[in-house]
Amino acid sequence: MEFLRNEKTSVCVGTLSLVFFIILTILVANGNMNTWNDSVYSYIASRQNPVLTNVMIFISTAGSWFIYTPIIVLLLIMPKTRMNIGIPVAATVVASVILNQALKQILTIPRPDVDRLVNASGYGHPSGHSMNTIVFIGFCALLFFRSSYEKPLKIIVLVLSAVFIFLMGFSRIYLGAHTVTDVIAGYSAGIFVIAVSSLVISKIEKSQATIRRYP
């Protein structure tokens, strides 16, 4: 996986995700996605049951800050992971949280007007759980791909990461905390953050390599 080292790829992915986010947000702000959001939620809500609700609440809780923070702190404390994983992941997640809150305050798009199964306050677009989850899980997975040479293990990590990221977004829709477009926008914004972070890392590594070569 050369994504973290390929600056052209990072720029391309970042640009596409940003353009997609802007287009989607314009459609949402103009009310063009209301019918689709309502129909998807109605379909999901019609299949709610106590067991599934508890599962969705558990998954949604797993995307909270008090779950990610101890993991990031541990990565920062351990000497073997501090520089290559801890600091990049911490900086990227913090950037994601700040950007998410800034976008919500700027766009002021409300959460869906439905009977929520969990407490959720503030604006809804983009989904913070979805955005921060794809940033944390996705960026950790990319860093793992970069350091691991075991192809079967990479496939397992990729599948598990993708499933968890999807379930996080689905849980927020199921619980009534976000619309489908909130979740998709969160994914898109998260991919943008990962792409920018990857580009920054690539630049730093090139600078360090130049310094080592020409002290």
BASELUM-649133 format. One record per atom (N, C-alpha, C): residue in one letter; x, y, z. Coordinates in steps of 0.1 Angstrom, whole numbers, padded with zeros to 4 digits, always signed. Example, Ala and Ser with C-alpha at 12.3 -4.5 7.8 and 13.67 -1.06 7.14 Angstrom:
// BASELUM-649133
a+0132-0057+0078/a+0123-0045+0078/a+0132-0033+0078/s+0128-0022+0071/s+0137-0011+0071/s+0129+0000+0079/
// end
This chain:
// BASELUM-649133
m+0008-0012+0000/m+0000+0000+0000/m+0009+0012+0000/e+0009+0019-0011/e+0018+0031-0013/e+0010+0044-0011/f-0002+0043-0007/f-0010+0056-0006/f-0003+0067+0002/l+0003+0063+0013/l+0009+0073+0022/l+0021+0079+0015/r+0027+0073+0006/r+0040+0078-0001/r+0037+0084-0014/n+0025+0082-0020/n+0022+0087-0033/n+0015+0100-0032/e+0022+0111-0035/e+0016+0124-0033/e+0005+0127-0043/k+0007+0122-0056/k-0003+0124-0066/k-0016+0117-0062/t-0015+0105-0057/t-0027+0098-0053/t-0034+0105-0041/s-0027+0110-0032/s-0032+0118-0021/s-0040+0130-0026/v-0034+0137-0035/v-0040+0149-0040/v-0052+0146-0048/c-0052+0135-0056/c-0063+0131-0064/c-0075+0127-0055/v-0072+0118-0045/v-0083+0114-0036/v-0088+0125-0028/g-0080+0134-0023/g-0084+0145-0015/g-0093+0155-0023/t-0089+0157-0035/t-0097+0166-0044/t-0111+0160-0047/l-0111+0148-0051/l-0123+0141-0054/l-0133+0141-0042/s-0128+0137-0031/s-0136+0137-0019/s-0141+0151-0015/l-0133+0161-0017/l-0138+0174-0014/l-0148+0179-0023/v-0147+0176-0036/v-0157+0180-0046/v-0170+0173-0043/f-0169+0160-0040/f-0181+0152-0038/f-0188+0158-0025/f-0180+0161-0015/f-0186+0167-0003/f-0194+0180-0006/i-0187+0188-0013/i-0194+0201-0017/i-0207+0199-0024/i-0206+0191-0035/i-0218+0188-0043/i-0229+0183-0034/l-0226+0173-0026/l-0236+0166-0017/l-0242+0176-0008/t-0234+0185-0002/t-0238+0194+0008/t-0247+0205+0002/i-0244+0209-0011/i-0253+0218-0018/i-0267+0212-0020/l-0267+0199-0024/l-0280+0192-0027/l-0288+0191-0014/v-0281+0188-0003/v-0288+0187+0010/v-0293+0200+0015/a-0285+0211+0013/a-0289+0224+0018/a-0301+0229+0010/n-0302+0225-0003/n-0313+0229-0011/n-0326+0220-0010/g-0325+0210-0002/g-0336+0201+0001/g-0338+0190-0010/n-0328+0189-0019/n-0329+0179-0030/n-0328+0164-0025/m-0323+0162-0013/m-0321+0149-0008/m-0331+0145+0003/n-0340+0153+0006/n-0350+0150+0017/n-0358+0138+0014/t-0363+0136+0002/t-0371+0124-0001/t-0363+0112+0001/w-0351+0112-0004/w-0343+0100-0004/w-0339+0097+0011/n-0335+0107+0018/n-0332+0105+0033/n-0344+0099+0040/d-0356+0104+0038/d-0368+0100+0045/d-0371+0085+0041/s-0370+0082+0029/s-0374+0069+0024/s-0364+0058+0030/v-0351+0061+0030/v-0342+0052+0035/v-0344+0050+0050/y-0346+0061+0057/y-0348+0060+0072/y-0361+0052+0075/s-0372+0054+0067/s-0384+0047+0069/s-0383+0032+0067/y-0375+0029+0057/y-0372+0014+0055/y-0365+0008+0067/i-0354+0015+0071/i-0346+0010+0082/i-0354+0010+0095/a-0362+0020+0098/a-0370+0021+0110/a-0380+0010+0111/s-0385+0006+0099/s-0396-0004+0099/s-0390-0018+0104/r-0377-0019+0104/r-0371-0032+0108/r-0364-0031+0122/q-0367-0020+0129/q-0362-0019+0143/q-0367-0030+0152/n-0359-0035+0161/n-0363-0044+0171/n-0353-0043+0183/p-0357-0047+0195/p-0349-0045+0207/p-0335-0050+0206/v-0334-0062+0200/v-0320-0068+0199/v-0311-0060+0190/l-0316-0057+0178/l-0308-0049+0169/l-0305-0035+0174/t-0315-0029+0181/t-0313-0016+0187/t-0301-0016+0197/n-0301-0027+0205/n-0290-0028+0215/n-0276-0029+0208/v-0276-0037+0197/v-0264-0039+0189/v-0259-0025+0183/m-0269-0018+0177/m-0266-0005+0171/m-0261+0005+0181/i-0267+0005+0193/i-0262+0014+0204/i-0248+0010+0208/f-0245-0002+0209/f-0231-0007+0212/f-0221-0002+0202/i-0225-0004+0189/i-0216+0000+0178/i-0214+0015+0178/s-0225+0022+0180/s-0224+0037+0180/s-0215+0042+0191/t-0217+0036+0203/t-0209+0039+0215/t-0194+0037+0212/a-0191+0026+0204/a-0177+0023+0201/a-0170+0034+0193/g-0178+0043+0187/g-0172+0054+0179/g-0171+0067+0187/s-0173+0066+0200/s-0172+0078+0209/s-0158+0082+0212/w-0155+0094+0216/w-0142+0099+0219/w-0135+0091+0230/f-0143+0087+0240/f-0138+0080+0252/f-0133+0066+0249/i-0136+0061+0237/i-0131+0048+0232/i-0117+0051+0224/y-0117+0060+0216/y-0105+0063+0207/y-0094+0069+0216/t-0097+0078+0225/t-0087+0085+0232/t-0077+0076+0240/p-0082+0067+0248/p-0072+0058+0254/p-0063+0051+0245/i-0068+0046+0233/i-0060+0039+0224/i-0049+0048+0218/i-0053+0061+0215/i-0043+0070+0209/i-0033+0074+0220/v-0037+0076+0232/v-0028+0079+0243/v-0018+0067+0245/l-0023+0055+0244/l-0014+0043+0245/l-0004+0043+0234/l-0008+0046+0221/l+0001+0047+0210/l+0012+0058+0212/l+0008+0068+0219/l+0017+0079+0221/l+0027+0076+0232/i+0023+0068+0242/i+0031+0065+0253/i+0042+0055+0249/m+0038+0045+0242/m+0047+0034+0238/m+0058+0039+0229/p+0071+0037+0232/p+0082+0043+0224/p+0082+0037+0210/k+0078+0024+0208/k+0079+0018+0195/k+0068+0023+0185/t+0057+0029+0191/t+0046+0033+0182/t+0045+0048+0182/r+0052+0055+0190/r+0050+0070+0192/r+0052+0078+0179/m+0064+0076+0173/m+0067+0084+0161/m+0060+0080+0149/n+0059+0067+0146/n+0054+0062+0133/n+0039+0061+0133/i+0033+0059+0145/i+0018+0057+0145/i+0011+0067+0155/g+0016+0068+0167/g+0009+0076+0177/g+0008+0091+0173/i+0019+0097+0170/i+0018+0112+0166/i+0010+0114+0153/p+0012+0106+0142/p+0004+0108+0130/p-0011+0106+0133/v-0014+0095+0140/v-0028+0092+0142/v-0035+0103+0151/a-0028+0107+0162/a-0033+0117+0171/a-0036+0130+0163/a-0026+0135+0155/a-0027+0147+0148/a-0039+0147+0138/t-0040+0135+0131/t-0050+0134+0121/t-0064+0133+0127/v-0066+0126+0139/v-0079+0125+0145/v-0083+0139+0151/v-0073+0146+0157/v-0076+0159+0162/v-0081+0169+0151/a-0074+0168+0140/a-0078+0176+0128/a-0092+0173+0123/s-0095+0160+0124/s-0108+0155+0119/s-0119+0161+0129/v-0117+0160+0142/v-0127+0165+0152/v-0129+0180+0150/i-0118+0188+0148/i-0119+0202+0147/i-0126+0206+0134/l-0123+0199+0123/l-0129+0202+0110/l-0144+0198+0111/n-0147+0187+0117/n-0161+0183+0118/n-0170+0193+0125/q-0165+0198+0137/q-0172+0208+0144/q-0173+0221+0137/a-0163+0225+0130/a-0163+0237+0122/a-0173+0236+0111/l-0173+0225+0104/l-0183+0223+0093/l-0197+0224+0098/k-0200+0217+0109/k-0213+0217+0115/k-0218+0231+0118/q-0209+0239+0124/q-0212+0253+0128/q-0214+0262+0116/i-0207+0259+0105/i-0207+0268+0093/i-0220+0264+0085/l-0223+0251+0084/l-0234+0247+0075/l-0247+0247+0082/t-0247+0245+0095/t-0259+0246+0104/t-0271+0237+0098/i-0268+0225+0093/i-0278+0216+0088/i-0283+0208+0100/p-0296+0208+0103/p-0301+0201+0115/p-0301+0186+0113/r-0302+0179+0125/r-0303+0165+0125/r-0317+0161+0120/p-0320+0149+0116/p-0333+0145+0112/p-0344+0146+0123/d-0355+0150+0119/d-0367+0152+0128/d-0374+0139+0129/v-0368+0130+0137/v-0374+0117+0139/v-0373+0113+0154/d-0380+0102+0158/d-0379+0097+0171/d-0365+0090+0173/r-0356+0097+0180/r-0342+0092+0181/r-0342+0081+0192/l-0334+0071+0191/l-0332+0061+0201/l-0320+0064+0210/v-0313+0074+0207/v-0302+0079+0215/v-0302+0094+0216/n-0295+0099+0226/n-0294+0113+0227/n-0284+0119+0217/a-0288+0129+0210/a-0279+0135+0200/a-0282+0150+0199/s-0273+0159+0201/s-0275+0173+0201/s-0266+0180+0190/g-0269+0192+0187/g-0261+0200+0178/g-0266+0197+0163/y-0258+0202+0154/y-0261+0200+0140/y-0257+0186+0135/g-0262+0182+0124/g-0260+0168+0119/g-0251+0166+0108/h-0248+0176+0100/h-0241+0174+0088/h-0227+0181+0088/p-0216+0173+0087/p-0215+0159+0085/p-0215+0151+0098/s-0218+0138+0097/s-0218+0130+0109/s-0204+0129+0115/g-0204+0133+0128/g-0191+0132+0135/g-0186+0118+0137/h-0195+0109+0141/h-0192+0095+0144/h-0186+0089+0131/s-0193+0091+0120/s-0189+0085+0107/s-0175+0091+0103/m-0174+0104+0104/m-0161+0111+0099/m-0150+0106+0108/n-0151+0107+0121/n-0140+0104+0130/n-0136+0089+0129/t-0146+0081+0127/t-0144+0066+0127/t-0136+0063+0114/i-0140+0068+0103/i-0132+0065+0090/i-0118+0070+0091/v-0117+0082+0098/v-0103+0088+0099/v-0095+0079+0109/f-0100+0075+0120/f-0092+0067+0130/f-0089+0053+0125/i-0100+0046+0121/i-0098+0032+0116/i-0091+0032+0103/g-0095+0041+0094/g-0089+0041+0080/g-0075+0044+0081/f-0071+0055+0089/f-0057+0059+0089/f-0048+0049+0096/c-0053+0042+0107/c-0046+0032+0113/c-0044+0020+0104/a-0054+0017+0096/a-0053+0006+0086/a-0042+0009+0076/l-0042+0021+0071/l-0032+0025+0061/l-0018+0024+0067/l-0016+0029+0079/l-0003+0028+0085/l+0001+0013+0087/f-0009+0005+0090/f-0006-0010+0092/f-0002-0016+0078/f-0009-0012+0068/f-0006-0017+0054/f+0008-0013+0050/r+0012-0002+0055/r+0025+0003+0051/r+0037-0005+0058/s+0034-0010+0070/s+0045-0016+0077/s+0044-0032+0076/s+0033-0037+0072/s+0031-0052+0071/s+0033-0057+0057/y+0039-0069+0056/y+0041-0075+0044/y+0033-0088+0042/e+0024-0091+0052/e+0016-0102+0052/e+0003-0099+0044/k+0002-0104+0032/k-0010-0101+0024/k-0023-0106+0030/p-0024-0119+0035/p-0036-0124+0041/p-0041-0115+0053/l-0031-0111+0061/l-0034-0102+0073/l-0039-0089+0068/k-0033-0083+0057/k-0038-0071+0052/k-0053-0072+0047/i-0056-0083+0041/i-0070-0085+0036/i-0079-0085+0048/i-0075-0092+0059/i-0084-0093+0071/i-0086-0080+0077/v-0075-0072+0078/v-0076-0059+0084/v-0085-0050+0076/l-0084-0051+0062/l-0092-0043+0053/l-0106-0046+0054/v-0110-0059+0055/v-0124-0063+0056/v-0130-0058+0069/l-0123-0061+0080/l-0128-0058+0093/l-0130-0042+0094/s-0120-0035+0089/s-0121-0020+0090/s-0133-0015+0082/a-0135-0020+0070/a-0146-0016+0061/a-0159-0019+0068/v-0160-0031+0073/v-0173-0036+0080/v-0176-0027+0092/f-0166-0024+0100/f-0169-0015+0112/f-0172-0001+0108/i-0165+0004+0098/i-0168+0018+0093/i-0183+0019+0088/f-0187+0008+0080/f-0200+0008+0075/f-0211+0007+0086/l-0208-0002+0095/l-0218-0004+0106/l-0219+0009+0115/m-0208+0016+0116/m-0209+0028+0124/m-0218+0038+0118/g-0217+0040+0104/g-0226+0049+0097/g-0240+0044+0098/f-0242+0031+0096/f-0256+0025+0096/f-0262+0027+0110/s-0254+0025+0120/s-0260+0026+0134/s-0265+0040+0137/r-0258+0050+0131/r-0262+0064+0133/r-0276+0067+0126/i-0278+0061+0114/i-0290+0062+0107/i-0301+0055+0114/y-0298+0042+0118/y-0308+0034+0125/y-0313+0040+0138/l-0304+0047+0145/l-0308+0053+0158/l-0314+0066+0157/g-0315+0071+0144/g-0322+0084+0142/g-0313+0096+0144/a-0300+0094+0147/a-0291+0105+0150/a-0287+0113+0137/h-0287+0106+0126/h-0282+0112+0113/h-0290+0107+0101/t-0290+0115+0091/t-0296+0110+0078/t-0285+0103+0070/v-0289+0097+0059/v-0279+0090+0051/v-0269+0099+0045/t-0273+0111+0041/t-0264+0121+0036/t-0255+0126+0046/d-0259+0127+0059/d-0250+0131+0070/d-0238+0121+0070/v-0242+0108+0070/v-0232+0098+0071/v-0222+0098+0059/i-0228+0099+0047/i-0220+0099+0035/i-0210+0111+0035/a-0216+0122+0039/a-0208+0134+0040/a-0196+0133+0050/g-0199+0126+0061/g-0189+0123+0071/g-0178+0114+0065/y-0182+0104+0058/y-0172+0096+0051/y-0163+0103+0042/s-0170+0112+0034/s-0162+0120+0023/s-0153+0129+0030/a-0157+0136+0040/a-0149+0146+0047/a-0137+0138+0054/g-0140+0127+0059/g-0130+0119+0066/g-0119+0114+0056/i-0123+0110+0044/i-0113+0106+0034/i-0105+0118+0030/f-0111+0130+0029/f-0103+0142+0027/f-0092+0144+0037/v-0096+0143+0050/v-0086+0144+0061/v-0075+0134+0060/i-0078+0122+0057/i-0068+0112+0055/i-0058+0115+0044/a-0064+0120+0033/a-0056+0123+0021/a-0046+0135+0024/v-0051+0145+0031/v-0043+0156+0034/v-0032+0152+0044/s-0036+0144+0054/s-0026+0139+0064/s-0015+0131+0057/s-0019+0122+0048/s-0010+0114+0040/s+0000+0123+0032/l-0005+0133+0026/l+0003+0142+0018/l+0013+0149+0027/v+0009+0154+0039/v+0018+0160+0049/v+0029+0151+0053/i+0025+0138+0056/i+0035+0128+0060/i+0045+0126+0050/s+0041+0125+0037/s+0050+0123+0026/s+0060+0134+0025/k+0055+0147+0026/k+0063+0158+0025/k+0074+0158+0037/i+0069+0155+0049/i+0079+0155+0060/i+0089+0144+0058/e+0085+0132+0053/e+0095+0122+0051/e+0105+0125+0041/k+0101+0132+0030/k+0110+0136+0020/k+0120+0147+0025/s+0115+0156+0033/s+0124+0166+0039/s+0134+0159+0048/q+0130+0150+0056/q+0139+0143+0065/q+0149+0135+0058/a+0145+0128+0047/a+0154+0121+0039/a+0165+0130+0032/t+0160+0142+0028/t+0170+0151+0023/t+0180+0156+0033/i+0175+0158+0045/i+0184+0163+0056/i+0194+0152+0059/r+0190+0139+0059/r+0199+0129+0063/r+0209+0127+0051/r+0205+0129+0039/r+0214+0127+0028/r+0224+0138+0027/y+0220+0151+0030/y+0229+0162+0029/y+0229+0169+0043/p+0236+0164+0052/p+0236+0170+0066/p+0244+0183+0066/
// end
